Amino acid sequence: MTDRIALVTGASRGLGFALAEALAPRYHIVAVGRTTGALEALDDRIKAKGGSATLAPNGHRPARGHGPALPLVSTTAGAAWRSGRTRRCTRAR
C-alpha cells in the first residue's frame, strides 16, 4: 500500500467513481458512497489496475426534515494527504 491516501466521497457513481479510479494508481483510495455494490465494483476495478482501496458505504438516508445522517462536509471531491500535510484538493494527472 502506498503512503499517499485519497478520500473520495460520492465514489459509488459518476464523478466520484471516475476520480477514485483515476487516482488509484498513485494513491490508496478511501471510497465513501451510498451503494455497496457499486463500491465493490470500484474496488474490483482498482485492484485490476494494481491499486488498493478501503470501502466506506454510507447508505443511510435521513428521515424527512431531520438533517444529514452523518456530518459529512464535502461533496464529490478528492482530498489527499501525505506525511501529515493536508491539501485541499488533488487533480488527477
Buried (B, 14 or more C-beta within 10 A) or exposed (E): EBEBBBBBBBBBBEBBBBBBBBBBEBBBBBBBBBBEEBBBBBBEBBEEEEBEBEBBBBEEEEEEEEEEEEEEEEEBBBBBBEEEEEEEEBEBE
